Amino acid sequence: MHLNKKYWESQYKNKSTEWDIGYVSPPIKDYIDQLEGKNKSVLLPGAGNAHEAEYLLEKGFSNFTVLDISSWAIKNLKKRVPGFPEKFISNGDFFEHKGKYDIILEQTFFCAIPRNMRHEYARKCHELLNTGGKLAGVLFNHEFEKEGPPFGGSKEEYVDCFSPYFDFKVFGTAVNSIKPRAGREYFINFQKKE
């Protein structure tokens, strides 16, 4: 299954967005809350309705990019947050994206891409990060009964995927997931290998 722009446009158009919890994910909120310096460059790939971006804006961050392949997702963000600065929005494909960032925030994007693209995702994150840059966020730590997306995974699979590109600073079960995901998410904070 190739999940292309057409697929994601239809998901948003038809409001088939069960993964969207309607607010910033608690593990990512807590991570953002402890960040020092509001001018760090942050990428939110596959940002969807971008609740995390809305939170960054509320907290005074001034250098982040909302990236999504779906123009419907971007429209939803603009409708929900009137006046959201255009300079923070990029409608495009993560795998073709250019830029350099201090942090990439992972929230339900990795689980939405086909499994055979996971190593390419890890390589692309490495490419997009500045020296010392971090990939932080959540990954599912179980398999789903139905064919994805979302696609689940295991710690062993993630170690295989990310270890060529990152040092694992934090990699454990998230302690503050929403109730339906409690015990089913890893929180990650990986630092780019040089």
N, C-alpha and C positions, 0 to 999 in steps of 0.2 A: 504494500500500500504506500503510495507516495502522497504525502500530505502537502499539497501545494497551496498557492494563494487562493485558488478557486475554492478549495475545500474549506479553508479558514474563513473566507468571506461568507460562505453559506452558513457556517456555524454561528457567526455573529448576527448575520441577517435574520436567521431563524431563532435567535436567542437560545441556542443549544450550548450554553456556557455553564454547565453544572460545576465546573472547577472554580468558578468565580465566587468567592465567599462574601463579596460585597463590601469588604473593608481590607485594610492592610493586614497581612498575615502576621500574627503575634511574634513568631521567631524573627521575622525580618524587621518588624517595628522595634523590637528590643535591640537588634543589631544596629539599626540606624541611630537609635537613642544614645548609643555609646560611642558613636563616631566623633572624632575630634576634627574640627575644620570643616566649615560649610562649603568650601570651594573645591573639595575633592571631585574629580570627574567620575561620574557614575553612569554605567549603562544598564538599562533594564530591557534585556532582549525578550521578544515575545511577550511584551508587557500587557497585552490584552486591554482590559478596562483600566489598568494602571493605577490601582489604589495605592501601591507603594510609591509611585511618582507623585501622586497627590499629597501623600504624607511628607515626602522630601520637600515639596514646595511649602507646605505648612510649617516645616521645621527650619525654613530659611536656606535650604541648599540652593546653590546658584549655578551649578555646572553639571547637569545630568541630561541624559538622552533616553526618551521613551521610544523604543523601536518595536514596530510590529508590521508584519506583512499584510495585515488586513486593514483596509481603509475604513471598514465598518467599526473596528475596534477603536481607531483614532477618532471617528465621528462620535462614538459613545463617550469617550473621554471628554471631548470638547463640549458635548451636550451636558454631561454631568458636572463639569467644572468650567463654567463659562469664564472666558478670559485666561484659560490655561495658556501660558506663553508658547507661541509657535516655535520659538527657537529651541525648545526642549523636545520637539516631536520629529521623529523620522519614520516615514512610511516606507519600509523596505525589508529585504531579506537579510537576516542575520548573517548568513554564510557569505554574503557579498558585501557586507558592511565594512566601511573603512573608518578608522579612528584610533585613538589611544585613550585608555581609561585607567584610573586608579582602582576602581572597584566595578565588578560585574555582579549584579544582584540576580540570583536565580530563584524564580518563583513560578512553578508550573510550566516552564518552557521546555526544560530538558525532558520531562516526562511526555511532552506532546510531539517530540520529533521521533521519527522511526528509529528503532534500535540500531539499525545498520549505519546510522549517521552520528552515533554517540562519540566515537573517537574523533570524528571531524569537528564536532562541537567543542570537545576538550582542546583540540589543536587551535581552533579559531579563537577561543577564549584566551589562550596563551598569547596568540598573535596580537589581540586587541588590548592586552594589558600592558601598562608601563612596567618598568623594572620595580620589583617589590609589590606589584599589583595583586589584588585579592579577588577570588571568586567565592562569594558567600551567599548562603541561602538554604533552601531545603530541597531534598530529594526523597522520593518515596522509598521505603525500605521493605516493600512487599510486592507480590505480584497480584494483578487484578484478574478476576474470573473471566471477564469478557475481553475480546480483542480490543486493543487501544486505538486511539489515545483515551485516557492516559496509559502509558506503558510503565510498569513497575520495574523493580530491579533489586539487586542484592549488594551488600558491602563488597563482596569479592569482585563483582562485575564493575563496580565503581572504582575500586582500587586499580583494576586492570586498565580502565579507561583513562583515569586522571593522573596516575602516578608518573607517567613519562613527562608530564608537563607541570606538575604542581607538588609542593610539599604540603602535607596535611597538618595544619595548625589545630583545627577542630574538626572532628568527624565522629559524631555520636548521636544517639537518639535525642530528638528535640524534646525539651522538657515543658514547652509552653505552646504546643500545637493546639489548634481548635479541637473540640471534643471528637468529631468524626475522624480526625486524623491522629488522635493521641496514640503514641506508640508506633505510629506508621510512617514517621518522617525522620530522616536524619537532618541535623543542622550541620552545614559544612562551612568552613572558612579555610580555603586553600590559598597558598601563596605561590605566585608564579616562580618556576625554576628558571634560572638564567643559563 
